[in-house]
């Protein structure tokens, strides 16, 4: 692997770390309703734990409201329960086949807690980027050391051939 290849690979890993951090950030609640807020909610459906967006359509028609419309009406109660138990501080209410999830205003204390969570997620992203760099450095170093080793082994092989020729000379 050339240094250009290592750089490209490290860049890809770093990009993935940033995308992952963005995804994690989108699940953190801010003042505005976002369908991605419910991305991590898992619903017990058809004998499996499934992502909410696989069993329902999630939308944010208003700044402080998320609506969830199940594809299968029999899953309404399971979806409502999953949202309530997701530890997001949300209290969903069912109206016919539509689940309304109003977002209460954030208290100052809760905002500070969320900021701490965001900092923690950002640090995890930074760590992932640093790991990509370390992997590239380590690989490049191993390649250079292997090249150095190969050169020295060739020198030893040359010495062996020379000594062998000297010994075999009559």
The 8 nearest C-alpha neighbors of each residue, nearest first, counted from 0:
[[1, 4, 5, 2, 3, 142, 139, 138],
 [2, 0, 4, 3, 5, 139, 6, 142],
 [1, 3, 5, 4, 6, 0, 139, 7],
 [4, 2, 6, 1, 5, 7, 0, 8],
 [5, 3, 7, 1, 6, 2, 0, 8],
 [6, 4, 2, 8, 7, 3, 135, 9],
 [5, 7, 3, 9, 4, 8, 10, 2],
 [6, 8, 4, 10, 5, 9, 3, 11],
 [9, 7, 5, 11, 10, 6, 4, 12],
 [8, 10, 6, 12, 131, 11, 7, 5],
 [9, 11, 7, 13, 8, 12, 6, 14],
 [12, 10, 14, 8, 9, 13, 15, 7],
 [13, 11, 15, 9, 14, 10, 131, 16],
 [12, 14, 128, 16, 10, 15, 11, 9],
 [15, 13, 11, 17, 16, 12, 10, 18],
 [14, 16, 18, 12, 13, 17, 19, 11],
 [17, 15, 13, 19, 14, 18, 124, 127],
 [16, 18, 20, 14, 19, 15, 21, 13],
 [19, 17, 21, 15, 20, 16, 22, 14],
 [20, 18, 22, 16, 17, 21, 15, 23],
 [19, 21, 23, 17, 22, 18, 124, 24],
 [22, 20, 24, 18, 19, 23, 17, 25],
 [23, 21, 19, 25, 20, 24, 18, 26],
 [22, 24, 20, 21, 25, 26, 19, 27],
 [23, 25, 21, 27, 26, 22, 20, 117],
 [24, 26, 22, 23, 27, 35, 21, 36],
 [25, 27, 36, 24, 23, 35, 28, 38],
 [28, 26, 24, 25, 36, 29, 23, 113],
 [27, 29, 36, 26, 30, 25, 31, 32],
 [28, 30, 31, 27, 32, 105, 110, 113],
 [31, 29, 32, 28, 105, 104, 63, 62],
 [30, 32, 62, 29, 63, 33, 28, 102],
 [33, 31, 62, 63, 59, 64, 65, 30],
 [32, 34, 35, 36, 59, 31, 65, 58],
 [35, 33, 36, 58, 57, 59, 37, 65],
 [34, 36, 38, 37, 33, 26, 25, 39],
 [35, 37, 26, 34, 33, 38, 28, 25],
 [36, 38, 35, 40, 39, 34, 26, 51],
 [39, 37, 35, 40, 36, 26, 51, 52],
 [38, 40, 37, 41, 50, 26, 36, 51],
 [41, 39, 37, 38, 51, 85, 50, 82],
 [40, 42, 50, 49, 48, 51, 39, 81],
 [43, 41, 49, 48, 81, 78, 44, 51],
 [42, 44, 48, 47, 49, 77, 46, 41],
 [45, 43, 46, 47, 42, 48, 49, 74],
 [44, 46, 47, 43, 48, 49, 74, 42],
 [45, 47, 44, 43, 48, 49, 42, 77],
 [48, 46, 44, 43, 45, 49, 42, 41],
 [47, 49, 43, 42, 41, 44, 50, 46],
 [50, 48, 42, 41, 47, 51, 43, 44],
 [49, 51, 41, 53, 52, 40, 42, 39],
 [50, 52, 53, 54, 41, 40, 42, 55],
 [51, 53, 55, 50, 54, 56, 57, 38],
 [54, 52, 51, 50, 55, 49, 56, 70],
 [53, 55, 51, 52, 70, 69, 50, 71],
 [56, 54, 69, 70, 52, 68, 53, 51],
 [55, 57, 68, 67, 52, 69, 58, 70],
 [56, 58, 67, 34, 66, 55, 68, 52],
 [59, 57, 66, 34, 65, 60, 67, 56],
 [58, 60, 65, 61, 33, 34, 64, 32],
 [61, 59, 58, 64, 65, 62, 66, 32],
 [60, 62, 64, 63, 59, 32, 65, 31],
 [63, 61, 31, 32, 64, 59, 60, 30],
 [62, 64, 102, 32, 61, 101, 31, 65],
 [65, 63, 101, 61, 100, 102, 59, 62],
 [64, 66, 59, 100, 58, 99, 32, 101],
 [67, 65, 99, 58, 98, 57, 100, 59],
 [66, 68, 57, 98, 56, 97, 55, 69],
 [67, 69, 97, 56, 55, 98, 70, 96],
 [70, 68, 55, 71, 72, 54, 75, 56],
 [69, 71, 55, 54, 72, 68, 56, 74],
 [72, 70, 69, 73, 74, 54, 75, 55],
 [73, 71, 74, 75, 69, 96, 70, 68],
 [72, 74, 71, 75, 76, 77, 69, 70],
 [75, 73, 77, 72, 76, 71, 78, 69],
 [74, 76, 78, 72, 77, 73, 79, 69],
 [77, 75, 79, 78, 74, 80, 73, 93],
 [76, 78, 80, 74, 79, 75, 81, 42],
 [79, 77, 81, 75, 80, 76, 42, 74],
 [78, 80, 76, 82, 77, 81, 91, 75],
 [79, 81, 77, 83, 78, 82, 76, 84],
 [82, 80, 78, 84, 83, 79, 42, 85],
 [83, 81, 85, 79, 84, 80, 78, 40],
 [82, 84, 80, 81, 85, 90, 89, 79],
 [85, 83, 81, 86, 82, 80, 87, 88],
 [86, 84, 82, 87, 83, 81, 40, 88],
 [87, 85, 84, 88, 83, 89, 82, 81],
 [86, 88, 89, 85, 83, 82, 84, 28],
 [89, 87, 86, 90, 83, 85, 103, 84],
 [88, 90, 87, 83, 91, 102, 100, 82],
 [89, 91, 83, 100, 92, 88, 101, 82],
 [92, 90, 100, 99, 79, 89, 98, 83],
 [93, 91, 99, 98, 100, 94, 90, 79],
 [94, 92, 98, 97, 99, 95, 91, 96],
 [95, 93, 97, 98, 96, 92, 99, 91],
 [94, 96, 97, 93, 98, 72, 75, 92],
 [95, 97, 94, 72, 68, 98, 93, 75],
 [98, 96, 68, 94, 95, 93, 67, 99],
 [97, 99, 93, 67, 92, 66, 94, 68],
 [100, 98, 66, 92, 91, 65, 93, 101],
 [99, 101, 91, 65, 64, 66, 90, 92],
 [102, 100, 64, 63, 99, 103, 65, 91],
 [101, 103, 63, 64, 100, 104, 89, 32],
 [104, 102, 101, 105, 63, 89, 88, 90],
 [105, 103, 106, 102, 30, 63, 29, 101],
 [106, 104, 109, 110, 103, 107, 30, 108],
 [105, 107, 109, 108, 110, 104, 111, 103],
 [106, 108, 110, 109, 111, 105, 112, 104],
 [107, 109, 111, 106, 110, 112, 105, 113],
 [108, 110, 112, 106, 111, 107, 105, 113],
 [111, 109, 107, 113, 112, 108, 114, 106],
 [110, 112, 114, 108, 109, 113, 107, 115],
 [113, 111, 109, 115, 110, 114, 108, 116],
 [112, 114, 116, 110, 115, 111, 109, 117],
 [113, 115, 117, 111, 116, 112, 110, 118],
 [116, 114, 118, 112, 113, 117, 119, 111],
 [115, 117, 113, 119, 114, 118, 120, 112],
 [116, 118, 114, 120, 119, 115, 121, 113],
 [119, 117, 121, 115, 116, 120, 122, 114],
 [118, 120, 116, 122, 117, 121, 115, 123],
 [121, 119, 123, 117, 122, 118, 116, 124],
 [122, 120, 124, 118, 123, 119, 117, 125],
 [121, 123, 125, 119, 124, 120, 126, 118],
 [122, 124, 120, 126, 121, 125, 127, 119],
 [125, 123, 121, 127, 122, 126, 20, 16],
 [126, 124, 122, 128, 127, 123, 129, 121],
 [125, 127, 129, 123, 124, 128, 122, 130],
 [126, 128, 130, 124, 125, 129, 16, 123],
 [129, 127, 13, 125, 131, 130, 126, 16],
 [128, 130, 126, 132, 131, 127, 133, 125],
 [129, 131, 133, 127, 132, 128, 134, 126],
 [132, 130, 128, 134, 9, 129, 133, 12],
 [133, 131, 129, 135, 130, 134, 9, 136],
 [132, 134, 130, 136, 135, 131, 137, 129],
 [135, 133, 137, 131, 132, 136, 130, 138],
 [134, 136, 138, 132, 133, 137, 5, 139],
 [137, 135, 133, 139, 134, 138, 140, 132],
 [136, 138, 140, 134, 135, 139, 133, 141],
 [139, 137, 141, 135, 140, 136, 134, 142],
 [138, 140, 142, 136, 141, 137, 135, 143],
 [141, 139, 137, 143, 138, 142, 136, 144],
 [140, 142, 138, 144, 139, 143, 145, 137],
 [143, 141, 145, 139, 140, 144, 146, 138],
 [144, 142, 146, 140, 145, 141, 147, 139],
 [143, 145, 147, 141, 146, 142, 148, 140],
 [146, 144, 148, 142, 147, 143, 141, 149],
 [147, 145, 143, 149, 144, 148, 142, 150],
 [146, 148, 144, 150, 145, 149, 143, 151],
 [147, 149, 145, 151, 146, 150, 144, 152],
 [148, 150, 152, 146, 151, 147, 145, 153],
 [151, 149, 153, 147, 148, 152, 146, 154],
 [150, 152, 154, 148, 153, 149, 155, 147],
 [151, 153, 155, 149, 154, 150, 156, 148],
 [154, 152, 156, 150, 151, 155, 157, 149],
 [153, 155, 151, 157, 152, 156, 158, 150],
 [154, 156, 158, 152, 157, 153, 159, 151],
 [155, 157, 153, 159, 154, 158, 152, 160],
 [158, 156, 154, 160, 155, 159, 153, 161],
 [157, 159, 155, 161, 156, 160, 162, 154],
 [160, 158, 156, 162, 157, 161, 163, 155],
 [159, 161, 163, 157, 158, 162, 164, 156],
 [160, 162, 158, 164, 159, 163, 157, 165],
 [163, 161, 165, 159, 164, 160, 158, 166],
 [164, 162, 160, 166, 165, 161, 159, 167],
 [163, 165, 161, 167, 162, 166, 160, 168],
 [166, 164, 162, 168, 163, 167, 161, 160],
 [167, 165, 163, 164, 168, 162, 169, 161],
 [168, 166, 164, 165, 163, 169, 162, 161],
 [169, 167, 165, 166, 164, 163, 162, 161],
 [168, 167, 166, 165, 164, 163, 162, 161]]
